[in-house]
Amino acid sequence: MLKLGKSKKIFQLVLLILAAGSIYPLVYLRQNFESTILSVFHLSNSELAGLYSMLGIIFVIGYIPSGWLADKVPVRYLITFSLVLTAVTGLFYAQVPDKSTLVYVYLVWGFATVFTFWSAILKTVSLLADKNEEGTYFGALDGGRGLVEAILASCAVGLFALFAGDGTSDITQTKAGFQAVVYMYCAVLVVIAVLVFFVLSDGQQKDARSQGEPVESTLAAVRRILKIREVWVMSLVLFCGYTLFWGHYYFSGFLNVNHAVSPVNAGVVTVIVLWMRPIGGFGGGFLADRLGKSRVLAVSMVVAALGFISLSLLPSGSNALAYVLVVVVGLFLYAIRGIYWSLLDDCRVPAAATGIAIGIISFVGYLPDIFIPQISGAIYTAFGDDVAGANNLFFLVTAGIGLVGAAAAGYFAVLMRKRRNFETASDMEASPTTI
């Protein structure tokens, strides 16, 4: 990698954080404006859920091609293209077209945010970070992305209120507020796209590790990556860590049902959890670079799993303790998200095939997007009206998978220790012996 000055590296990292933090909120606008989207487009809940299910499938399908593209096309072009295409599609979305066209909107968004974006952003961060900085850089990416999303969401809610009031009285005002929010996100995407295009360096892809490496075909690179044991262990860690993260989507319903917390109070608690993202991301990454990435990751996964177990065993009415546990678990979940991608540099992946490796690991690691809704659906169907019991069992299942991930992270640490010992022994044998 062409050596960049520290300040330039940080500035480019900030650009990547802005790109990652601004592209997904438009696609997941339902997180803060679901009722508005339903009323403006005359959609049912099941129709909206169908669109996002399709989006999840597109994501899983797109991870590996995304990695291939990141190895073949300069990341500056890929990221810029993704931001602009997402914004242009958003402008069409803002016109409130017939709901039958929304399937095409989400298809394009799926392409723009995974095929041409996902591996490009992760590869760029991986190549920006020096050997002892991966935890900090990936923690900054996830924590900073969460901070950007929170700031933009706050601006969006304020803008919506300015145009639509409470959004319940007049559909015309509601539509105007919705359009103002979408236009805001589109404008931000375009500005960041311009900055990325003119500032992000293509030279960062010329990593020194790739010098002298033979150029491989895509199939040869895939075969080579699949033979690396650390890649499989990291994929399992990511799979289990992401499964743990899925549990936080159920916090609000858990508080409502299991502890009779009002929707308003549950909303306050879950917002506090959202603000744990920058703390967990930055803090987890900082500790990972100083105490060991896989070690900190294993401890975080154990703590998060124990937190889910504690929540499932908590007697009804223990509201104060439930609030504390939810926030603490959320903190460690975001620390996990901020650390697990930093393991990539320890997987001995050829620099020229980093993108493909990211695609393969993402394909395995993010499979919970498909199967966790199926598991939770089966649990809630089996428990029928006993939603509280279903919540508890779901948390226990999540915790069990998380503990498997903690064991995998511990095994990753063992592999790293064995490698260091082997390299140390090899260096000693290669050194001349003095008498």
N, C-alpha and C positions, 0 to 999 in steps of 0.2 A: 504494500500500500504506500502510495506517495505520502510522505510524512507531512501532516498538516500542523500548523501552529495550534497550541491549546485553545486559544480564544476562537480561532476559526472552526475548530472541531466542535466546540460548545455551541457556536452560533448555528452550525449546520444541524446539530442535534436538536436545537430549539425549533428549527424549521421542520424537521421530521416530526417532532412532537405536535406542532401546530397542524401539520397535514393529517396525522393520525387522529388528532382530537377533533378535527372539524369535518372529516368526511363521513363518519358513521352516524353522528346525531341526525343528519337529514334523512338517512335511510331508516333509522329507528326513531323517527319522530313520534311514533305511538307511545313512547315511554312517558312523554309529558303531555301529549295532545291526542290521546286515543279517542276520547269521546268526540272531540272536534272533527277528527278524520272520519269517524263513523257518520256523523251528521252531515258533513259537507259533501261526502261522496255517496251518501245513502247506502252505506255498507252495513252488513250484519257482523256480529263478532266472529262468527264462523268463517265468513268471507275474508275478513282481515287476517284471521289466523291462518287461513289457507295460503295467503300471499307470503306470509313470513315462513311458513313451512317450506314453500317452494324456494324461498331465499336461502334457507338453511341447507337444502339439498344442493343448490348451486354452489354454495360455499365449499361443501365437502368435495364436490366434483372438481372444483377449480383450484384446489390447493396445489396439486402436483404440476398442472400446466403453468400455474403462477410461478413456481420455482424454476421451471424451464425457461420462461420468459426473462426472469431476473438474471439468469446466467447469459442470455443472448443479447439483450437490449440494455443500453445504458439506463440506470435507474432514474436519472433525472427526467428522461423522456416518459418513462412509465408512470412515475408519480404525477408529473404534470398532466399527462393525458387522463389519468384517473380522476384527478380533482376537477378538471374542466368538463369531462364527460358527466360526472356526477352532478355538477352545477347546471349544465345545459338540460339534462333530464329533469332536474329540479324545477327549472323554469317552465317546462311543459307541465309538470305536476302541479305547479302553482296556478295554472289556468283552470284547474278542476275539470279535467276531461271526463268523459263517460267512464264509469267504473270498470267497464269491460276492457279498457286500455291499460288499466293498472298492472296487469300481468306483464305487459311489455316494459313498463316503467321499472318494475322490480327485477326483471330479467337483466335490463341494462345496468341497474345499480349493482346487482350481483356480480356481473362481469367487471364493472369498474372498480369495485372495492375488494375483489379477491384476485381475479385473473391477472390484472395489470398492476395491482397495488400491494397485496399482502406480503408476498415474499420479497418484493423490492424494498419495502420499508424495513423489514427485519434484516435483510442482507446488508443494507446500508449501515444500520446501527452496529451490526456485528463487525463490519470492516472499519468503522470509525473507532471502535473501542480498542485500546491496547489490552495486552494479556491480563493486566491486573485491574481492568476497568469494566469488564463485561457486566458484572452485577450492578454497578452504579449506573451504567448507560441504559441497560434494559429496565432497571427500576425507574430511572428518570423518564423513559419512554412511556411506561404504563402509568406512573404517578402523574407525570405532566399531562398526558392525554386525558386523564380523569379530571385534572384541574381545568383544562381547556373546555372540556365538555360541560363541567359545572358552571363555568363563567358564561359560556354561550347559552346554556339552558336558562340561566337567570335573566340574561338579556332578552331571550325569546319570550319568556313568560311576561316580562315587563312590556315588551312590544305588543304582544297579543292583548294584554289588558288595555293598552292605550287605544287600540283599534276596535276591540270587541267587548270591552267591559268584562262582565263575568262570563260571556260567551254562551249564555243560555236564553237570552231574550229575543234576539233577532238573528235569523240565519244569514242575512246580508252582512251584518256586522261580524258574525262569526267567520264567514268566508273571508272578509277583509282582514281580520286578524290572522287567520291561517295563511293567507297569501303574504302578509307582511313578514311573518316568521320564516316562510320558505325563501322569500327574496333575501332576507338577512343572511341565512345560511349560504345561499348561492353566491352572494357578494363576497363573503368571507373566503369561500373556496377559490374564487377567481383571483383574489388578491394573493392568497398563499401560493396558488399555482404560478403566478408571475414571479414571485420571490424564489420559489423552488427552481424554476427554469433558468433564471439568471444568476442564482447564487450557489446552488448545490453543485458540487464538483464531480465531474465524471471521473477524475483522476483517482478518487477514493476506491474505485473498483480494481485498480492496478495494485493489488496487494502483493507484498514481497513474497508471500508464501506461494504465490502462483507462478513465480518466475521459474522457468525451466520445466514446469510440469507439462507433460504431453497433453495435447488436446484430445479429449475423448468424445465419442459419440454419446448421445443421450442415454441409450440403453446400457452402454459400458459404464457410464457414471452411476446409473441407478444400481447396476449389479455391484459396483464397488461400494456404494453407500450401504446397501443392504447387508454387506458382509461385516460392517462395523458394529461390534456389540454395543458400544456406547450409544449409538443411534437408536437401537431398540429399547435400551433402558430409559433413555431420555423420552422416547415416545410414550412409554408406559407412565413415566412421571407426569408428563403433560396431560395424558388421558385422565389420570386420577386427580391431578390438581384441578383440571377444568371441571371434572365431575363435582368436586367439592365446591367450586365456585357457583355451579348451578344451584346449590342449596340456598344461596342468598336471595334468589328470586322468590322463595317461599316464606321469607321472613314476615312480610306484611300479613299474609293469610294466617300464618302461625300465631302471630300476636292477636289478630282479630278473633280467631276461633278458640285457641287453647287458653288464652288469658283474658278474653273479653275486653281487649283494648280497643278504644274507639278508632275509626278510620283516620281521624285527624292525628291522634297521638301516634298511631302506627306509622303514618306518613312522616311525622317529625323524626321518629327513630330511624326510618329507612333513609331519610335525607342525611342524617348524621353519618350513617354507614357509608353513603356515597362520598362524603368528605374524608373518609378514612383512606380513600384511594391514593391521594398524593402522599399521605403520611406513610401508608404501608408500602407504596412503590418506592419512594425515595429512601425510606428507612431500611426496608428489606434489602435493597440493592447495596446500600452503604455497608450494612453488616455483612452481606454475602462476600464482598471483596476483602473484608478484613478477617472474617472467621471461617470462610470456606462456603462456597455457593451451595453445594449439595448438602452440607451439614446444616446450614441455616434453613434450607428448603425442607429437609426432613423434620426438623424441630417444628417449623411453622405448620406443616401438614399434620403432625401429631396434635399440636395445640388446637388447630381448627377442628380436627376430627373429635377430640375430647369435648370441645365446645358444643358440637352438634349432639353428641351423646348426652351431655348435661342438659341441653335444651329439651331433648326428648323425654328425659326423666323428671323434669321440673314440675312440681305440683301446680295445679291451676291456681291462679291468683298471685303467684310470685312475680308480680309485674316488674318491680324494681330490678330484681336479679335477672329477669328475662331481658330487660333493656340492656343491662350491662353486658350480658353474655352475647347478645346479638351484635353489639358494637365491637366487642373484642374479637369475636369470630370474623366479622367483616374486616377488621384491621389485618388479621393474619391471612385472610383470603386474598386481599390485595397485595400483601407481601409475597405470597406464593406466585401470583400473576407477574409480579415485577422481577422475580428471580428465575423462573423455570427456563426462559429462553436464553439466559446467560450460560447455561450448560453447553450450548452449541459449540463454543470454541474448544471445549474439551473433548469433542467427539472425533477429532482427527479427520474432519471432512476436508477434502481438497478445496482450496479457495475457489477454483474455477467451477466447482459443483455445489457451492454453498446454497444457491437458490433451489436447486433440485432437492437437496437435503431438507431445507426448510419446508418445501412442499410435501415431501414424504412424511416428515414428522407431524406437520399440521394435519394431514389427512387422517393419521391415526389418533393424534391427540385431541382433535375436535369432533370425533365421532359422537361424544355425548350430546351434541346438538340434535342428533337423530334419535338416539336410543333412550336418553333420560326422560323425555316426554312420554315415551311408550311405557317405561317402568313406572313413572309416577301415575300415569293414567290407569295402569293395571292395579296399582295399590289403592287408589281412591275409589275405583270401581268395586274392588273386593270389600272395602270397609263401608261402602254405602253411605248411610247418614252419619257414621262416626268419623267425621272429618278430622277431629282432633287426633284420634288414633292413627289415621292415615298420615297426618303430618309427622307424628312421632316415628312411625316406621320408616317413612321416607328419609328422615334425618339419620336414623340408624344405618340404613342402607348406604347413604352418602358417606357417613363416617367410616363404615367398613371399607369402602373403596378408597377413601382417603388414607387409611392406615396401610393399605397395600402400596399406595404411592409413596408413603413415607419410607417403607421398607425398600422400595426401588431406589429412592434418593439416597438412602444409606448404602445400598449396594454400589451406586455410582461413586460415592465417596471412597469405598473400598477399592474400586477399580482405579481411581485416581491415585490413591496411596501406593498401590502395587506398581503403577506405572512410574511414579516418582522414584520409588526404591530401585526399580529396574534401571532407570536412566542414571541414577546416582552410581549404582554398581558398575554400569557400562563405562561411565566417565572415569571411575577410579581405575578400571582395567586398562583404559586407553591412555591414562597418564603415565609418563615414564617413572620408573621406580629409581629412587636415589638411595645410595648406600653410604 
